[in-house]
Amino acid sequence: MKRLATLDASWLAVESEDTPMHVGNLQIFSLPEGAPDTFLRDMVARMKETGDVAPPWCYKLAWSGLLGRLVAPAWKVDKDIDLDYHVRHSALPRPGGERELGVLVSRLHSNPLDFARPLWECHVIEGLENNRFALYTKMHHSMIDGISGVRLMQRVLTTDPDKRDMPPPWSVRPERRRGSKTDSEASVPAAISQAMDALKLQADMAPRLWQAGNRLIHSVRHPDDGLTAPFTGPVSKINHRVTGQRRFATQHYQLERIKELANVSGGSLNDIVLYLCGTALRRFLVEQDELPDTPLTAGIPVNIRPADDQGTGTQISFMIASLATDEPDPLIRLQNIKTSTRRAKEHLQKLPKSALTQYTMLLMSPYILQLMSGLGGRMRPVFNVTISNVPGPQRTLYYEGAKLEAMYPVSLIAHGGALNITCLSYDGSLNFGYTGCRDTLPSMQKLAVYTGEALDELESLILPPPAKARAAAKPASTKPATTPKKRTARSRKTPAAGS
């Protein structure tokens, strides 16, 4: 057995019927040319016949009950995994459209995982129009974060379109990094040793963490400082209690468009992503006459995993930035966002890497305590919305000759945060996945439309005329994972709608 890290265990602690803590990945493939009618049936059969299940796919909780998850969270190897349960084959009525796929993914993502089994499921979905199929995989957040999840699914893919007889994702073992330590055993001596090491590290880092806390307190007293602190965002429509059913929407842009805007504006790609999301949220709330007078804030996960680390588990820190939703002028809104993210980065960079995990727990502990105490969605949120940007593979990939057309992240939400926006780059595109509460955000798919229109508007405002012409000439997007029948006339982008 191996013990869960504190941050990983926290995702188990806040799990509830209304807030399942799993994340997912939706991949859209086109069938290889000349594929037989039994291609997917045969592929699923091979997937289930694999005799070797690698970590973390083979891990299950040592004690699956609520008390065991809270008091002694630990993994053990399941030596008798039922792949017929974990690997499922579904079909949409042909020809399945993007809306139908969105409805199915929304429903699948709403169902909690079985804690008595390894905490993952893989769904092969056939029947998509244009000779395509989908692969939806979900796994508990205590096992993976966004970065490790993408790498986990990428291990099995290839750049060779002619390669066949490929293993399924759960049979590929990660490469161990040089100098990496083995996982600690879930034993009393090991627990005591880890606790002593943690206490020593906390004692060493206490002055730095104290300084970081003081900077946050100072920013609350002096808002003009530019550093956004926890609990400074307003209570908005997206910050109430949630139910267990989810909605899922997508949007798909050429990465080059986003990078060009970042370059011209003097900001980063993440600044443009935050601008697009903030602008879409502003319009969404204005239309419902629920725009707060103070700006919404975004909680932004920051990867602290080494580039060559193929391990799983959660290795992220957090920063909080303003979305400037109170500012009607688009260019001033963008400038305010750039200032806020710059100050947040400076604040995080003042901490040594060895203190980032402790700082993350310090910053996230109010959020976790809100959820565990039942106060989430009943008081001012730590931040209003989670927005993350996960780097993915930038080359065209294949599985069994099937071309991977697009990848979309499907994330989690919790009480007090009914919306999560996660971006994933792949092969020259940036794919947005919007995960929301079905009951709290009944018109959530509008956010995908408004994001595209915000992109068009920003291009018209800051790009020089020749660049505007090039942007207009480029295809706005390929078909995303889930598309309603109606398209917006201006942007031509096709958002997904989980009904």
Salt bridges, closest charged atoms under 4 A:
GLU15 OE1 - HIS140 NE2 2.84
ASP42 OD1 - ARG41 NE 3.99
ASP52 OD1 - ARG173 NH2 3.26
ASP84 OD1 - LYS48 NZ 3.41
GLU98 OE2 - ARG132 NH2 2.73
ASP114 OD2 - ARG117 NE 3.14
GLU121 OE2 - ARG88 NH2 3.43
GLU121 OE1 - HIS123 NE2 2.92
GLU121 OE1 - LYS138 NZ 3.74
GLU126 OE1 - HIS89 NE2 2.71
GLU126 OE2 - ARG94 NH2 2.97
GLU129 OE2 - LYS479 NZ 3.32
ASP145 OD2 - ARG305 NH2 2.96
ASP183 OD2 - LYS2 NZ 3.16
ASP204 OD2 - LYS200 NZ 3.31
ASP225 OD2 - ARG343 NH2 2.78
GLU256 OE2 - LYS474 NZ 3.15
GLU260 OE2 - ARG470 NH2 3.22
GLU260 OE1 - LYS474 NZ 3.99
GLU287 OE2 - ARG283 NE 3.49
ASP308 OD1 - ARG177 NH1 3.77
ASP309 OD1 - ARG177 NE 3.93
ASP309 OD2 - ARG305 NH1 3.63
GLU346 OE2 - ARG342 NH1 3.31
GLU346 OE1 - ARG343 NH1 3.26
GLU400 OE1 - ARG46 NH2 3.11
GLU453 OE1 - ARG283 NH1 2.28
ASP456 OD1 - ARG257 NH2 3.14
ASP456 OD1 - LYS493 NZ 3.07
GLU459 OE1 - ARG257 NH2 2.68
